[in-house]
C-alpha cells in the first residue's frame, strides 16, 4: 500500500498554501485525473465499518490456512512501521 499525498479540494480552499508544506514535493496542482488499464489476477472488495470476527465463518479458512488474514491484520502487515517494514 504505497503512501501518497492527497488534497481533498472540498475541504482545502487555499490550495497554493499547501505546496510549500510538503517536504517531498509530492503536490502537483497541475495534475489532471487519468485512467489506467491493469491486468490483475483477482480483486477482493470487502466493505464494512465494524471489525469482523472471521472465526465464525469457517469456510474462509481463517486460523487454518496460512495467509488468510483480516483487513486490519493486512493493514498492519503492509504499514511501513509494521512488522514487515514494507516501503
SULPEMO-V839013 format. One line per field, one symbol per residue. phi: phi as a letter, one per 40 degrees, with the letter a starting at -180 (. if undefined). Layout:
# SULPEMO-V839013
phi = ???
This chain:
# SULPEMO-V839013
phi = .ccbcbbcccbbcbddccccccccfccbcccbdabbbbbbcabbbbbibbdbccccbcccgcgbbdgcbcccccdccccdccccfcb
